[in-house]
């Protein structure tokens, strides 16, 4: 990526459906999800505090990249596979997210994708799909 | 029902579209000339960990000067080297050069790192050169612990190859097996954990059995194991019975599998229980430690491996030095090519974040190890990993082994995907 390109896109993603947390946001300035420079982002601290099982987990573009980069080990660079494992380049983000969640829930059979997708929240799977579908083909 | 707003979507997609791994080197060069004084990152080791890191560093920030130190002009991969041993693949087909990385703007030096000065931040090379670095990545793989099994030295490895660092040793073992008489005994020893490629010895026994079944069907294979359990054990044991009958015999440590000494002139192994085994071909997979430069630079702990921060893979011993791949203590991650690739990507992004004054993003690792029990019979183990208070930990409920009761189609698909994985990871790293 361009040097500093993420500066313009870095923002903690406040996920509406799970926008509630029981713990205050971390005050450690090195915590990547705290992005005081993003003016249009509602800080997590101001979200209504209700009891919930999972604390909010904002997904930054950098984290989406960390999640998605692992896919290329099997699916090839940028999701373009040179061998027997299917390429990801034919999917748009929405179709890929649906497919990943179907693997996770066991609705679609797979040799290994079920085992992998169960390691992620639905939100993370969506972030992965958005990142990969956004790559230049 | 997506939980992402349109704006969230555009941010992640936007980040992806500016990722320069997918832009042309010419674009990158333009950006480079505009950049301020370029940061220097030196990577020691051009294997699965080091080469991945070099490529993804350059992709994440083309302004960084990335110098890769690798002694060999062609890297011979450990993955698929068991196919070469079994004669089903040529070594040329698992040997990879560095032109792909050069095209990505990585400076590749075929040299040998001899010393690291963490204070002055310099690396000394065998050629006499010395390189300054802002960040150093150490990825030297493994070193074999000569003498850990009595009399097993580099000289003994001529008669009894290890073939655990792919290359001439791989061919030596292949040739010994090719010359072995029908009805002979092939012995392979497996070390205690941790070691490079946990299912490797068992895949090797499997593919040699495949070769014997077709060419030397009266032969036997003996696995002398320093452990009582191994990766994908139930799947391997089932498949061996199904495909090879009684050809492969596994002797765990509790049944006398621990080898204490080798005798090359008699082609004999001593075990802890006093029983001696003679073999026609003997393959010793010895105990291992971190690569020699990691030990010389005091990056290792008392067990011989390099402790690291699980979020970034920065050494716990010295700042600005990152240790990735087989040399690192990576929590629940195995010493596999896949894990090395996953670690390298996280380290690359953490290094770039640090150089840009940012905090690293949350780390996420995965692993998949395919093993071929026969060319058309594949099995796998997978894991998804996050950093917890205990370090790099496997996410419960995810990952695991191939199903025990899968049919032949499933096994054939996984065999196909094993080769597909190899093609993809090689492209992900070296092209």
Interface residues (C-beta under 8 A of the other chain):
Chain A: X1 X2 X3 X4 X5 X6 X9 X11 X13 X15 X16 X17 X18 X29 X30 X31 X32 X33 X40 X59 X60 X61 X62 X63 X64 X65 X66 X67 X68 X69 X70 X72 X73 X74 X75 X76 X77 X78 X81 X82 X83 X84 X85 X93 X94 X97 X111 X112 X115 X116 X117 X118 X119 X120 X122 X123 X126 X127 X130 X131 X132 X133 X134 X135 X136
Chain B: X2 X3 X4 X5 X7 X8 X9 X11 X12 X13 X14 X15 X16 X17 X18 X19 X20 X21 X22 X23 X31 X35 X56 X59 X60 X61 X62 X63 X338 X341 X342 X345 X346 X349 X353 X356 X358 X359 X360 X361 X362 X363 X364 X365 X366 X368 X380 X382 X383 X384 X395 X397 X398 X399 X400 X402 X410 X413 X414 X416 X417 X419 X420 X421 X422 X423 X424 X425 X427 X428 X431
